[in-house]
Amino acid sequence: MTSTFLSARSLSKRYGAGIALNNVDLDIHPGESVAIMGASGSGKTTLLHTLAGITSPDSGSVNYEGTDVTGLNETQRSKLRREAFGFVFQSGLLIPELTAIENVALALMLNGVPRRDAEAQSLGWLAHLGLAGMENRRIGELSGGQAQRVAIARAQVTGARIVFADEPTGALDSTTSAEVMTALLNATAGRGNTLVLVTHDPTVASRCSRTLFMHDGVLSLAPTSRPAATQAIPGASTGTTFLPQLSQDGEARA
Ligand SMILES: Nc1ncnc2c1ncn2[C@@H]1O[C@H](COP(=O)(O)OP(=O)(O)OP(=O)(O)O)[C@@H](O)[C@H]1O
């Protein structure tokens, strides 16, 4: 069995009366591509953000390579995110006023790499992702698929071991979506790194090595629901159905 390098234990998070995460356990191994699916509002983004140290859980822990991410302060988490993690979101993370190369290089410059070196490395990544000749275009001068490939370059130029992607193909047509998924998988799992991806699209999920499902904050192996049982957080009103949760080995447990 491969080693775990990102794990979550008993993650719970609620917003007011609603539950976003309900006692989630998850182990992710190096080189995996993991898709998280589920209905709108089921907690997918909250899980992704909690794994990535963006959101703090109410209880439970996230461990990345021996570091208790949930125990870090905001400055430490921010450093971890910059240095070890990459992010590809549907929109909003690229800076529209900057060119493609400036957007990619910025990720390195924030880690202290001089501009000239940062731009040289960024050029290589942009070319690798099929964007040679487009380096000096601003983001608004690129198609959606091209912009997502800039985001992939930015997520990987720092050598991120894990890329967290939230609906990376959400705004794209099916052909461009397939191309962006190919680029994303090649740039991550194809190089021994890890991809954790949230998607509504079963075609996108089917490209990943493993698919998990969120349902009312509960993570499961199965897409369909069963009648409610006793796993809800006490006092929470979710109107939930129950699905088996994952053990540390990814086995379903009742
Ligand atoms: N910052 C917040 N403040 C209040 N409620 C929130 C916040 N973030 C998420 N929620 C709530 O937590 C629940 C889970 O939200 P989350 O965004 O994780 O779901 P999701 O499965 O990613 O949804 P979608 O597919 O629509 O993006 C939802 O009920 C949502 O309204």
The ligand as an SDF file (V2000), in Angstrom:
LIG
                    3D

 31 33  0  0  0  0  0  0  0  0999 V2000
  -18.9250   30.9650    4.2710 N   0  0  0  0  0  0  0  0  0  0  0  0
  -20.0890   30.3500    4.4400 C   0  0  0  0  0  0  0  0  0  0  0  0
  -21.0320   30.8720    5.2230 N   0  0  0  0  0  0  0  0  0  0  0  0
  -22.2080   30.2520    5.4490 C   0  0  0  0  0  0  0  0  0  0  0  0
  -22.5350   29.0640    4.9030 N   0  0  0  0  0  0  0  0  0  0  0  0
  -21.6350   28.4910    4.0950 C   0  0  0  0  0  0  0  0  0  0  0  0
  -20.3770   29.0950    3.8230 C   0  0  0  0  0  0  0  0  0  0  0  0
  -19.6860   28.2780    2.9910 N   0  0  0  0  0  0  0  0  0  0  0  0
  -20.4870   27.2240    2.7490 C   0  0  0  0  0  0  0  0  0  0  0  0
  -21.6500   27.3460    3.4120 N   0  0  0  0  0  0  0  0  0  0  0  0
  -22.7450   26.3800    3.4190 C   0  0  0  0  0  0  0  0  0  0  0  0
  -22.1930   25.0940    3.6720 O   0  0  0  0  0  0  0  0  0  0  0  0
  -22.8030   24.1130    2.8570 C   0  0  0  0  0  0  0  0  0  0  0  0
  -21.7520   23.4500    1.9950 C   0  0  0  0  0  0  0  0  0  0  0  0
  -21.2630   24.4090    1.0680 O   0  0  0  0  0  0  0  0  0  0  0  0
  -20.1670   24.0450   -0.0130 P   0  0  0  0  0  0  0  0  0  0  0  0
  -19.8310   25.2920   -0.7610 O   0  0  0  0  0  0  0  0  0  0  0  0
  -19.0720   23.3210    0.6310 O   0  0  0  0  0  0  0  0  0  0  0  0
  -20.9900   23.0390   -0.9500 O   0  0  0  0  0  0  0  0  0  0  0  0
  -20.6580   22.4960   -2.3930 P   0  0  0  0  0  0  0  0  0  0  0  0
  -21.0080   21.0600   -2.3760 O   0  0  0  0  0  0  0  0  0  0  0  0
  -19.2760   22.8640   -2.7780 O   0  0  0  0  0  0  0  0  0  0  0  0
  -21.7030   23.3000   -3.2690 O   0  0  0  0  0  0  0  0  0  0  0  0
  -21.6630   23.7610   -4.8100 P   0  0  0  0  0  0  0  0  0  0  0  0
  -21.6000   22.5080   -5.6190 O   0  0  0  0  0  0  0  0  0  0  0  0
  -22.9440   24.5050   -4.9820 O   0  0  0  0  0  0  0  0  0  0  0  0
  -20.4540   24.6410   -4.9760 O   0  0  0  0  0  0  0  0  0  0  0  0
  -23.8800   24.8370    2.0530 C   0  0  0  0  0  0  0  0  0  0  0  0
  -25.1060   24.6890    2.7250 O   0  0  0  0  0  0  0  0  0  0  0  0
  -23.4310   26.2780    2.0690 C   0  0  0  0  0  0  0  0  0  0  0  0
  -24.5280   27.1550    1.9640 O   0  0  0  0  0  0  0  0  0  0  0  0
  1  2  1  0
  2  3  1  0
  2  7  2  0
  3  4  2  0
  4  5  1  0
  5  6  2  0
  6  7  1  0
  6 10  1  0
  7  8  1  0
  8  9  2  0
  9 10  1  0
 10 11  1  0
 11 12  1  0
 11 30  1  0
 12 13  1  0
 13 14  1  0
 13 28  1  0
 14 15  1  0
 15 16  1  0
 16 17  2  0
 16 18  1  0
 16 19  1  0
 19 20  1  0
 20 21  2  0
 20 22  1  0
 20 23  1  0
 23 24  1  0
 24 25  2  0
 24 26  1  0
 24 27  1  0
 28 29  1  0
 28 30  1  0
 30 31  1  0
M  END
$$$$
